[in-house]
Amino acid sequence: MEHKLIVPRTARYYTLGTPSEQTRDLWVVCHGYGQLARYFLRHFAVLDDGNTVVVAPEALSRFYLDGFSGRVGATWMTKEDRLSEIEDQSTYLNLLLQKLLQQVPVGVRVHVLGFSQGGATVCRWLATNKVPCQHLMLWAASFPEDIAFESGKAAFEGIAVDVVYGTQDEFITPEKLQHQQDIMQGLGISPQVHTYEGGHTIFPELLQKLKS
């Protein structure tokens, strides 16, 4: 018989910028499969303008990328016990955002970016309708299919959404793009779509252009 026990965990996150009374924008950026937050955060140096704080939470599950030693990556979830993992992710990200919002002025603009696997993670998080977010950016990411219609429609109402992908991204196909568009349209989401000449990675120059 399966049993479950809620236990404390130590979550790791990294930041660019220092929260202060001058902070106007707060970015929560979630990495993709097999990445680590400290390296992922380097792509966002272009946002560090003195009025912006960027926080990169790291997924709670780590693994060796090749065999039993060497480089380590992290993953947000697998198919195993997925509902518990989704709930744990939301609890983790909510606690982190609450902690950060206590350090910045009321009314700060909250941006959430999900790259690759991190895109599905942040969408499920926002779908809980507990996140004070004004702007969602899905970069080389797919919108998950498992978000309930009624709650999802309410959760994403009023959030500006940008979809960004590279024309040479091996994980992006016209069929996947159309499927994603259909899902988002069903939830009342009308994203702005941006493309760039490149593959499955963050392009800081385009990020800087789109940050507003």
PASEBA-1860 file (N, C-alpha, C; in nm, 3 decimals):
! residues 212
1> MEHKLIVP> 0.085/-0.119/0.000/0.000/0.000/0.000/0.089/0.125/0.000 ~ 0.055/0.219/-0.085/0.133/0.342/-0.095/0.094/0.439/0.015 ~ 0.194/0.506/0.073/0.172/0.609/0.174/0.253/0.732/0.134 ~ 0.214/0.846/0.187/0.287/0.970/0.159/0.310/1.048/0.289 ~ 0.423/1.115/0.294/0.462/1.192/0.410/0.521/1.324/0.362 ~ 0.468/1.433/0.410/0.521/1.564/0.375/0.642/1.594/0.463 ~ 0.755/1.625/0.398/0.879/1.647/0.472/0.939/1.783/0.432 ~ 1.017/1.846/0.519/1.085/1.970/0.480/1.189/1.942/0.372
9> RTARYYTL> 1.208/2.038/0.283/1.311/2.028/0.181/1.393/2.156/0.180 ~ 1.517/2.147/0.139/1.601/2.265/0.119/1.603/2.297/-0.029 ~ 1.543/2.409/-0.065/1.538/2.451/-0.205/1.646/2.556/-0.228 ~ 1.703/2.553/-0.347/1.812/2.645/-0.380/1.767/2.741/-0.489 ~ 1.801/2.869/-0.473/1.770/2.966/-0.577/1.881/3.070/-0.583 ~ 1.889/3.139/-0.697/1.993/3.238/-0.721/1.929/3.369/-0.767 ~ 1.996/3.479/-0.737/1.939/3.610/-0.771/2.039/3.700/-0.842 ~ 1.985/3.787/-0.924/2.058/3.900/-0.983/1.990/4.027/-0.935
17> GTPSEQTR> 2.067/4.122/-0.890/2.008/4.245/-0.840/1.974/4.232/-0.692 ~ 1.959/4.347/-0.628/1.930/4.350/-0.484/1.794/4.413/-0.461 ~ 1.703/4.345/-0.393/1.572/4.404/-0.364/1.586/4.532/-0.283 ~ 1.514/4.637/-0.324/1.522/4.765/-0.255/1.398/4.847/-0.287 ~ 1.393/4.968/-0.235/1.282/5.058/-0.265/1.283/5.102/-0.410 ~ 1.396/5.084/-0.479/1.406/5.121/-0.620/1.361/5.008/-0.714 ~ 1.333/4.892/-0.660/1.294/4.779/-0.744/1.157/4.803/-0.806 ~ 1.151/4.791/-0.937/1.025/4.810/-1.010/0.978/4.682/-1.077
25> DLWVVCHG> 1.072/4.593/-1.108/1.038/4.470/-1.179/1.103/4.351/-1.109 ~ 1.024/4.247/-1.091/1.072/4.122/-1.033/1.046/4.010/-1.133 ~ 1.153/3.941/-1.172/1.143/3.830/-1.267/1.170/3.699/-1.195 ~ 1.081/3.602/-1.212/1.103/3.465/-1.166/1.125/3.382/-1.291 ~ 1.245/3.324/-1.305/1.281/3.254/-1.429/1.312/3.108/-1.397 ~ 1.241/3.018/-1.463/1.253/2.874/-1.434/1.324/2.802/-1.549 ~ 1.429/2.732/-1.515/1.516/2.667/-1.612/1.451/2.545/-1.676 ~ 1.520/2.491/-1.776/1.472/2.373/-1.845/1.529/2.244/-1.788
33> YGQLARYF> 1.493/2.134/-1.852/1.535/2.002/-1.808/1.687/1.988/-1.812 ~ 1.743/1.938/-1.702/1.886/1.910/-1.698/1.975/2.030/-1.674 ~ 1.916/2.145/-1.643/1.996/2.264/-1.618/2.008/2.289/-1.468 ~ 2.099/2.377/-1.432/2.112/2.424/-1.295/2.089/2.575/-1.293 ~ 2.029/2.623/-1.186/1.983/2.763/-1.182/2.098/2.862/-1.191 ~ 2.212/2.831/-1.130/2.320/2.930/-1.127/2.374/2.957/-1.267 ~ 2.375/2.857/-1.353/2.420/2.877/-1.491/2.310/2.939/-1.577 ~ 2.188/2.896/-1.555/2.074/2.951/-1.628/2.060/3.100/-1.605
41> LRHFAVLD> 2.087/3.145/-1.484/2.071/3.286/-1.448/2.162/3.378/-1.530 ~ 2.274/3.325/-1.578/2.369/3.408/-1.653/2.306/3.468/-1.778 ~ 2.205/3.402/-1.834/2.140/3.453/-1.955/2.063/3.583/-1.928 ~ 2.039/3.615/-1.802/1.951/3.726/-1.768/2.026/3.849/-1.717 ~ 2.157/3.850/-1.734/2.237/3.964/-1.690/2.191/4.094/-1.757 ~ 2.134/4.084/-1.877/2.089/4.204/-1.949/1.973/4.274/-1.877 ~ 1.907/4.204/-1.784/1.795/4.265/-1.712/1.840/4.340/-1.587 ~ 1.965/4.322/-1.548/2.016/4.379/-1.423/2.048/4.526/-1.441
49> DGNTVVVA> 1.945/4.610/-1.425/1.959/4.754/-1.452/1.949/4.841/-1.327 ~ 1.949/4.782/-1.209/1.938/4.858/-1.086/1.796/4.868/-1.035 ~ 1.699/4.848/-1.125/1.558/4.853/-1.085/1.489/4.717/-1.100 ~ 1.568/4.616/-1.131/1.512/4.483/-1.159/1.582/4.379/-1.075 ~ 1.503/4.287/-1.021/1.557/4.171/-0.950/1.514/4.047/-1.027 ~ 1.610/3.959/-1.052/1.582/3.833/-1.121/1.614/3.719/-1.025 ~ 1.520/3.627/-1.009/1.541/3.512/-0.923/1.522/3.385/-1.005 ~ 1.618/3.294/-0.992/1.613/3.166/-1.064/1.603/3.053/-0.962
57> PEALSRFY> 1.483/3.001/-0.939/1.470/2.884/-0.851/1.521/2.759/-0.921 ~ 1.576/2.668/-0.844/1.624/2.543/-0.900/1.526/2.431/-0.868 ~ 1.499/2.347/-0.967/1.409/2.234/-0.947/1.461/2.144/-0.835 ~ 1.370/2.075/-0.768/1.403/2.002/-0.647/1.469/1.866/-0.671 ~ 1.462/1.816/-0.793/1.521/1.684/-0.822/1.645/1.699/-0.908 ~ 1.759/1.649/-0.860/1.885/1.655/-0.934/1.930/1.516/-0.975 ~ 2.009/1.510/-1.080/2.057/1.381/-1.130/2.185/1.402/-1.209 ~ 2.263/1.296/-1.226/2.382/1.301/-1.310/2.339/1.299/-1.456
65> LDGFSGRV> 2.395/1.389/-1.535/2.356/1.400/-1.675/2.409/1.285/-1.759 ~ 2.516/1.222/-1.714/2.577/1.114/-1.792/2.631/1.008/-1.697 ~ 2.558/0.901/-1.684/2.604/0.792/-1.599/2.587/0.820/-1.451 ~ 2.693/0.788/-1.373/2.684/0.794/-1.227/2.777/0.896/-1.165 ~ 2.831/0.986/-1.246/2.917/1.091/-1.192/2.929/1.203/-1.295 ~ 3.001/1.308/-1.257/3.022/1.419/-1.350/2.920/1.529/-1.335 ~ 2.881/1.588/-1.448/2.791/1.704/-1.447/2.654/1.665/-1.394 ~ 2.595/1.762/-1.322/2.464/1.741/-1.260/2.363/1.839/-1.319
73> GATWMTKE> 2.242/1.793/-1.339/2.133/1.879/-1.382/2.014/1.860/-1.288 ~ 1.910/1.937/-1.312/1.790/1.927/-1.230/1.667/1.917/-1.318 ~ 1.563/1.855/-1.266/1.438/1.843/-1.339/1.322/1.880/-1.248 ~ 1.221/1.940/-1.308/1.105/1.984/-1.230/1.014/1.868/-1.195 ~ 1.003/1.771/-1.284/0.916/1.658/-1.254/0.936/1.548/-1.357 ~ 0.882/1.430/-1.324/0.873/1.320/-1.418/0.726/1.275/-1.419 ~ 0.699/1.168/-1.489/0.562/1.117/-1.492/0.524/1.045/-1.362 ~ 0.624/1.010/-1.280/0.600/0.936/-1.157/0.547/1.027/-1.047
81> DRLSEIED> 0.431/0.995/-0.993/0.367/1.071/-0.884/0.358/1.219/-0.922 ~ 0.317/1.243/-1.043/0.323/1.378/-1.101/0.234/1.479/-1.028 ~ 0.119/1.437/-0.979/0.030/1.532/-0.912/0.092/1.585/-0.784 ~ 0.161/1.497/-0.710/0.230/1.543/-0.589/0.344/1.638/-0.625 ~ 0.414/1.607/-0.733/0.525/1.693/-0.773/0.475/1.831/-0.818 ~ 0.363/1.834/-0.889/0.306/1.962/-0.931/0.267/2.045/-0.809 ~ 0.206/1.980/-0.711/0.167/2.051/-0.589/0.289/2.101/-0.512 ~ 0.394/2.019/-0.505/0.516/2.060/-0.437/0.582/2.179/-0.507
89> QSTYLNLL> 0.580/2.176/-0.641/0.636/2.290/-0.716/0.564/2.420/-0.682 ~ 0.432/2.415/-0.681/0.354/2.536/-0.653/0.378/2.586/-0.513 ~ 0.386/2.495/-0.416/0.414/2.534/-0.278/0.550/2.603/-0.269 ~ 0.649/2.544/-0.332/0.786/2.597/-0.335/0.789/2.736/-0.398 ~ 0.732/2.751/-0.515/0.738/2.879/-0.586/0.655/2.986/-0.515 ~ 0.544/2.948/-0.455/0.465/3.044/-0.378/0.543/3.097/-0.259 ~ 0.609/3.009/-0.186/0.688/3.051/-0.071/0.801/3.144/-0.113 ~ 0.866/3.110/-0.224/0.976/3.193/-0.273/0.926/3.331/-0.314
97> LQKLLQQV> 0.816/3.337/-0.388/0.765/3.467/-0.432/0.719/3.551/-0.313 ~ 0.654/3.489/-0.217/0.611/3.563/-0.098/0.730/3.624/-0.025 ~ 0.837/3.548/-0.014/0.958/3.597/0.052/1.015/3.718/-0.022 ~ 1.018/3.712/-0.154/1.073/3.821/-0.234/0.985/3.945/-0.230 ~ 0.854/3.925/-0.236/0.763/4.040/-0.238/0.769/4.118/-0.108 ~ 0.812/4.055/0.000/0.827/4.125/0.126/0.947/4.220/0.125 ~ 1.034/4.206/0.026/1.157/4.284/0.021/1.153/4.397/-0.082 ~ 1.041/4.408/-0.154/1.030/4.508/-0.260/0.903/4.591/-0.239
105> PVGVRVHV> 0.894/4.706/-0.306/0.776/4.792/-0.287/0.646/4.725/-0.332 ~ 0.538/4.765/-0.270/0.406/4.720/-0.314/0.383/4.770/-0.456 ~ 0.326/4.686/-0.538/0.300/4.727/-0.676/0.410/4.694/-0.773 ~ 0.516/4.626/-0.728/0.621/4.584/-0.820/0.561/4.496/-0.929 ~ 0.612/4.507/-1.050/0.563/4.425/-1.161/0.630/4.287/-1.153 ~ 0.548/4.183/-1.157/0.599/4.047/-1.148/0.594/3.982/-1.286 ~ 0.710/3.939/-1.334/0.723/3.870/-1.461/0.763/3.725/-1.431 ~ 0.703/3.631/-1.500/0.737/3.490/-1.484/0.780/3.435/-1.620
113> LGFSQGGA> 0.899/3.377/-1.625/0.950/3.319/-1.749/0.979/3.171/-1.728 ~ 0.930/3.090/-1.820/0.961/2.948/-1.818/1.030/2.909/-1.947 ~ 1.147/2.848/-1.933/1.222/2.801/-2.049/1.208/2.650/-2.060 ~ 1.169/2.601/-2.179/1.160/2.458/-2.206/1.073/2.390/-2.099 ~ 1.124/2.292/-2.026/1.044/2.224/-1.925/0.992/2.320/-1.819 ~ 1.067/2.425/-1.792/1.023/2.524/-1.695/0.897/2.597/-1.737 ~ 0.865/2.596/-1.867/0.743/2.660/-1.915/0.619/2.592/-1.863 ~ 0.614/2.460/-1.872/0.500/2.386/-1.819/0.490/2.405/-1.669
121> TVCRWLAT> 0.605/2.410/-1.602/0.606/2.429/-1.457/0.541/2.560/-1.417 ~ 0.580/2.670/-1.483/0.525/2.799/-1.443/0.378/2.812/-1.482 ~ 0.338/2.749/-1.593/0.197/2.755/-1.632/0.110/2.685/-1.529 ~ 0.154/2.568/-1.483/0.077/2.497/-1.380/0.074/2.577/-1.250 ~ 0.183/2.644/-1.221/0.188/2.729/-1.102/0.089/2.844/-1.114 ~ 0.091/2.914/-1.224/-0.001/3.027/-1.243/-0.146/2.980/-1.244 ~ -0.170/2.858/-1.289/-0.306/2.806/-1.298/-0.370/2.787/-1.160 ~ -0.289/2.790/-1.054/-0.346/2.780/-0.920/-0.420/2.908/-0.881
129> NKVPCQHL> -0.401/3.013/-0.961/-0.468/3.142/-0.939/-0.428/3.206/-0.807 ~ -0.306/3.179/-0.762/-0.255/3.236/-0.637/-0.131/3.322/-0.659 ~ -0.101/3.350/-0.787/0.025/3.417/-0.820/-0.004/3.558/-0.872 ~ 0.046/3.662/-0.804/0.024/3.799/-0.852/0.118/3.833/-0.966 ~ 0.090/3.781/-1.083/0.177/3.795/-1.199/0.109/3.881/-1.305 ~ 0.186/3.970/-1.367/0.133/4.056/-1.473/0.181/4.014/-1.612 ~ 0.288/3.934/-1.616/0.350/3.905/-1.746/0.409/3.764/-1.743 ~ 0.370/3.683/-1.840/0.423/3.548/-1.856/0.498/3.538/-1.988
137> MLWAASFP> 0.618/3.483/-1.983/0.696/3.461/-2.105/0.730/3.312/-2.114 ~ 0.682/3.248/-2.220/0.713/3.107/-2.246/0.819/3.102/-2.355 ~ 0.937/3.058/-2.319/1.050/3.060/-2.412/1.087/2.916/-2.448 ~ 1.070/2.882/-2.575/1.098/2.745/-2.622/1.025/2.644/-2.535 ~ 0.902/2.676/-2.502/0.826/2.595/-2.406/0.688/2.562/-2.462 ~ 0.629/2.457/-2.407/0.494/2.417/-2.445/0.397/2.445/-2.331 ~ 0.278/2.489/-2.367/0.174/2.510/-2.268/0.116/2.373/-2.233 ~ 0.108/2.337/-2.105/0.063/2.203/-2.068/-0.085/2.180/-2.099
145> EDIAFESG> -0.117/2.055/-2.127/-0.254/2.020/-2.165/-0.344/1.991/-2.045 ~ -0.286/1.979/-1.927/-0.363/1.930/-1.813/-0.420/2.039/-1.724 ~ -0.425/2.163/-1.773/-0.481/2.272/-1.693/-0.632/2.275/-1.711 ~ -0.704/2.273/-1.600/-0.850/2.271/-1.605/-0.903/2.399/-1.669 ~ -1.009/2.384/-1.749/-1.059/2.496/-1.827/-1.105/2.613/-1.739 ~ -1.195/2.590/-1.646/-1.254/2.699/-1.569/-1.150/2.772/-1.485 ~ -1.074/2.696/-1.406/-0.974/2.760/-1.320/-0.864/2.824/-1.403 ~ -0.825/2.760/-1.513/-0.720/2.815/-1.597/-0.762/2.943/-1.664
153> KAAFEGIA> -0.883/2.948/-1.711/-0.931/3.068/-1.778/-0.931/3.187/-1.682 ~ -0.972/3.165/-1.558/-0.972/3.273/-1.458/-0.830/3.312/-1.420 ~ -0.741/3.213/-1.409/-0.606/3.240/-1.363/-0.525/3.324/-1.461 ~ -0.546/3.303/-1.591/-0.463/3.372/-1.690/-0.528/3.501/-1.742 ~ -0.645/3.531/-1.693/-0.712/3.654/-1.737/-0.633/3.776/-1.689 ~ -0.603/3.866/-1.780/-0.531/3.988/-1.744/-0.380/3.975/-1.744 ~ -0.327/3.856/-1.775/-0.183/3.837/-1.780/-0.136/3.851/-1.925 ~ -0.040/3.940/-1.948/0.019/3.952/-2.082/0.110/3.832/-2.106
161> VDVVYGTQ> 0.095/3.768/-2.222/0.171/3.646/-2.250/0.253/3.664/-2.377 ~ 0.382/3.633/-2.366/0.473/3.630/-2.481/0.517/3.486/-2.503 ~ 0.513/3.442/-2.627/0.565/3.311/-2.667/0.686/3.336/-2.756 ~ 0.799/3.277/-2.720/0.924/3.302/-2.792/0.988/3.167/-2.829 ~ 1.033/3.155/-2.952/1.102/3.033/-2.991/1.194/3.061/-3.110 ~ 1.293/2.974/-3.125/1.387/2.986/-3.235/1.341/2.907/-3.356 ~ 1.363/2.962/-3.473/1.320/2.894/-3.596/1.401/2.768/-3.624 ~ 1.514/2.751/-3.555/1.597/2.631/-3.572/1.593/2.541/-3.449
169> DEFITPEK> 1.492/2.562/-3.365/1.477/2.480/-3.244/1.428/2.340/-3.283 ~ 1.509/2.238/-3.253/1.475/2.102/-3.293/1.353/2.046/-3.220 ~ 1.314/2.110/-3.110/1.199/2.061/-3.033/1.067/2.128/-3.074 ~ 1.075/2.226/-3.162/0.956/2.301/-3.204/0.917/2.258/-3.345 ~ 0.792/2.215/-3.362/0.742/2.178/-3.495/0.614/2.257/-3.522 ~ 0.578/2.274/-3.648/0.452/2.344/-3.678/0.331/2.279/-3.611 ~ 0.332/2.146/-3.601/0.220/2.076/-3.537/0.211/2.110/-3.389 ~ 0.326/2.112/-3.322/0.328/2.146/-3.180/0.284/2.291/-3.157
177> LQHQQDIM> 0.328/2.380/-3.245/0.290/2.520/-3.233/0.139/2.537/-3.248 ~ 0.081/2.468/-3.345/-0.063/2.478/-3.366/-0.139/2.419/-3.248 ~ -0.091/2.308/-3.197/-0.156/2.245/-3.082/-0.152/2.338/-2.961 ~ -0.036/2.401/-2.938/-0.023/2.494/-2.827/-0.118/2.612/-2.844 ~ -0.126/2.663/-2.966/-0.215/2.776/-2.993/-0.360/2.739/-2.964 ~ -0.399/2.618/-3.000/-0.536/2.573/-2.976/-0.565/2.565/-2.826 ~ -0.471/2.513/-2.749/-0.489/2.503/-2.603/-0.504/2.641/-2.541 ~ -0.415/2.732/-2.578/-0.417/2.865/-2.520/-0.543/2.941/-2.561
185> QGLGISPQ> -0.582/2.925/-2.686/-0.702/2.992/-2.733/-0.824/2.945/-2.654 ~ -0.827/2.815/-2.622/-0.937/2.761/-2.544/-0.946/2.820/-2.405 ~ -0.833/2.869/-2.353/-0.831/2.931/-2.221/-0.842/3.083/-2.229 ~ -0.865/3.134/-2.349/-0.880/3.278/-2.365/-0.749/3.354/-2.366 ~ -0.638/3.284/-2.393/-0.506/3.346/-2.395/-0.468/3.381/-2.539 ~ -0.435/3.508/-2.560/-0.392/3.554/-2.694/-0.249/3.606/-2.683 ~ -0.151/3.520/-2.702/-0.012/3.562/-2.681/0.045/3.642/-2.797 ~ 0.146/3.720/-2.766/0.230/3.779/-2.867/0.340/3.678/-2.900
193> VHTYEGGH> 0.360/3.648/-3.027/0.457/3.546/-3.067/0.580/3.613/-3.126 ~ 0.697/3.570/-3.081/0.824/3.627/-3.126/0.917/3.512/-3.166 ~ 0.986/3.527/-3.276/1.080/3.425/-3.320/1.219/3.487/-3.341 ~ 1.318/3.401/-3.344/1.456/3.445/-3.369/1.527/3.335/-3.447 ~ 1.633/3.370/-3.514/1.714/3.272/-3.587/1.806/3.204/-3.488 ~ 1.771/3.084/-3.449/1.854/3.014/-3.352/1.784/2.890/-3.301 ~ 1.851/2.821/-3.207/1.802/2.696/-3.156/1.739/2.705/-3.019 ~ 1.759/2.599/-2.941/1.691/2.581/-2.813/1.773/2.647/-2.701
201> TIFPELLQ> 1.767/2.778/-2.697/1.843/2.852/-2.597/1.783/2.991/-2.577 ~ 1.825/3.058/-2.470/1.785/3.196/-2.445/1.875/3.290/-2.524 ~ 1.816/3.386/-2.592/1.892/3.489/-2.661/1.880/3.619/-2.581 ~ 1.985/3.658/-2.508/1.977/3.776/-2.422/1.938/3.904/-2.497 ~ 1.983/3.918/-2.621/1.952/4.039/-2.695/1.802/4.053/-2.718 ~ 1.736/3.944/-2.752/1.592/3.948/-2.772/1.520/3.965/-2.638 ~ 1.571/3.902/-2.535/1.513/3.918/-2.400/1.513/4.064/-2.358 ~ 1.623/4.133/-2.381/1.633/4.274/-2.345/1.532/4.356/-2.424
209> KLKS> 1.513/4.321/-2.549/1.419/4.393/-2.633/1.275/4.374/-2.585 ~ 1.245/4.254/-2.535/1.109/4.220/-2.497/1.078/4.249/-2.350 ~ 1.174/4.292/-2.274/1.155/4.298/-2.128/1.045/4.394/-2.085 ~ 1.013/4.491/-2.169/0.907/4.585/-2.132/0.769/4.529/-2.160
END
